[in-house]
Amino acid sequence: MQNQPFSLKQLALLFSLAVVLSLTGLSLRSFESLSIFWPGNALLVGLLIRFPRLDHPVTLLIMFCGMLTVDLLWGTPLLISVGLNIANMAFVACARWVLLTDRFTRAQPRRLQALVRVFPASMIGAAACAVLGAIVSERYFHDELFKALFSWFSEQLSTSLLLLPLVISLPRRDELKEMKKTRQESSLLPVLTLVVTTVAGIWVGGGASLLFPLPALLWCAISYPLFVTCCLTFITGISEIILVASNVLNIQGKDDLFRIDSLSSARVGVAAMLIGPLIVALSTTANKKLVARVTQRADYDLLTGALTRSGLSSRLETLMKPRGKTRNFTGAAFLVDIDRFKNINDTWGHASGDHVLARTAECIRQSLQPSAIICRMGGEEFLVLIEGINPARAFLLANRLRHRIENNEILLNGNNLSVTVSIGLSALDIDHVQSLDAAIDQADQQLYIAKHSGRNQVRPEFIL
């Protein structure tokens, strides 16, 4: 665990959170079960994953004190309160150990790897909590040990599988825009199917009714972002548990005919149902991340960070798609070529040439506005597209870029590898990606003239 100091304000917030979560659980107590739904343990573990600086012994102590305080004010005797909340902390400690052991490999993002471990963490945490909780229940509430053990285990397992994925997958602020875009592009049909199958399960009844929403949840897992899927599984799961506890949904007839009561049975059924959608959602998310990385590698040159040719086409298509046929992409195209680059490779080696390419590309990026599109055309040649610039301004900007590169000192192993560039300049007025070729050809012709006129100069196709 991390050893970071906490302020009084942070300690007060943690204590208040424990109080609110305990009150929520206690307000759902019934005669058949200590609590229909106890969110505190799973939410605390989720917070340790989302906010690593909370992973501190003081956090557990403060949360324990908050839970204990609420139990005592609720009228629970001291020894019973201590025993119950030690059981709660056992869940937190064990689940945390499974989720945070070794701090994971660096091959996957922290949250995604934590979600992979949610099921074993929930199982082990629920088992530890159930053993201690059942002992307290048998001694002070005179419950049958097996039923108390299964009641505790089923409640902690189902609650953890409902809440932990929800808290861990909670999107960061920078992820909200992409998640909103994905949601807008998705159909509402999976959600409507989920509602219909859930209602059908209530109407039909019986043990199998708990699984009626499963196909719809799997559909949602494929169609929606991970967090949205976790929200839907939470709403579905907690609804089914409450419906069973309220005798609205009858899943097994008379409880005295079975080893466990309907509520415990419903919890186990819900927990089993949640695993499938979570695994599918995780697989879908992992595949999307892999595709994004592969796409990025295809769209960006690894050495210079500039766009590749395929990346340039994708960027232009994205920029021009919302314009329709009424507005073209207008501006200027710069074709930038490093002078005598072959001499660098021949004299200093290809590693030195790669260093020069990377530093030159960096200089081009820093010299131009952020909206400039920079593409490595191959070898030592770069294409720069700038929108909304007139010919005179484009010529001045190209000359300024040439001067910046000329004055950009490139040192490697004590050797000065500074370079100059020749730039061919053409006007840009395109209505689709393919029409860019004509502008590139014009710029290439001007680049050829610049190269054969002494290099280190800008040659425009237009008359200034």
Stockholm file with secondary structure:
# STOCKHOLM 1.0

chainA/1-464         MQNQPFSLKQLALLFSLAVVLSLTGLSLRSFESLSIFWPGNALLVGLLIRFPRLDHPVTLLIMFCGMLTVDLLWGTPLLISVGLNIANMAFVACARWVLLTDRFTRAQPRRLQALVRVFPASMIGAAACAVLGAIVSERYFHDELFKALFSWFSEQLSTSLLLLPLVISLPRRDELKEMKKTRQESSLLPVLTLVVTTVAGIWVGGGASLLFPLPALLWCAISYPLFVTCCLTFITGISEIILVASNVLNIQGKDDLFRIDSLSSARVGVAAMLIGPLIVALSTTANKKLVARVTQRADYDLLTGALTRSGLSSRLETLMKPRGKTRNFTGAAFLVDIDRFKNINDTWGHASGDHVLARTAECIRQSLQPSAIICRMGGEEFLVLIEGINPARAFLLANRLRHRIENNEILLNGNNLSVTVSIGLSALDIDHVQSLDAAIDQADQQLYIAKHSGRNQVRPEFIL
#=GR chainA/1-464 SS CCCCCCCHHHHHHHHHHHHHHHHHHHTTCCSSSSCSCCCHHHHHHHHHHHCGGGCSHHHHHHHHHHHHHHHHHHTCCHHHHHHHHHHHHHHHHHHHHHHHGGGCCTTSCHHHHHHHTHHHHHHHHHHHHHHHHHHHHHHHHCCCHHHHHHHHHHHHHHHHHHHHHHHHTCCCGGGHHHHHHHHHHSCSHHHHHHHHHHHHHHHHCSGGGGGTTHHHHHHHHHHSCHHHHHHHHHHHHHHHHHHHHTTSSCSSSCGGGSSSCHHHHHHHHHHHHHHHHHHHHHHHHHHHHHHHHHHHHHHBCTTTCCBCHHHHHHHHHHHHGGGTTSCCEEEEEEEEEETTHHHHHHHHCHHHHHHHHHHHHHHHHHHSCTTCEEEEEETTEEEEEEESCCHHHHHHHHHHHHHHHHTCCCEETTEECCCCEEEEEEEEEESSGGGHHHHHHHHHHHHHHHHTTTSSCEEESSCC
#=GC SS_cons         CCCCCCCHHHHHHHHHHHHHHHHHHHTTCCSSSSCSCCCHHHHHHHHHHHCGGGCSHHHHHHHHHHHHHHHHHHTCCHHHHHHHHHHHHHHHHHHHHHHHGGGCCTTSCHHHHHHHTHHHHHHHHHHHHHHHHHHHHHHHHCCCHHHHHHHHHHHHHHHHHHHHHHHHTCCCGGGHHHHHHHHHHSCSHHHHHHHHHHHHHHHHCSGGGGGTTHHHHHHHHHHSCHHHHHHHHHHHHHHHHHHHHTTSSCSSSCGGGSSSCHHHHHHHHHHHHHHHHHHHHHHHHHHHHHHHHHHHHHHBCTTTCCBCHHHHHHHHHHHHGGGTTSCCEEEEEEEEEETTHHHHHHHHCHHHHHHHHHHHHHHHHHHSCTTCEEEEEETTEEEEEEESCCHHHHHHHHHHHHHHHHTCCCEETTEECCCCEEEEEEEEEESSGGGHHHHHHHHHHHHHHHHTTTSSCEEESSCC
//
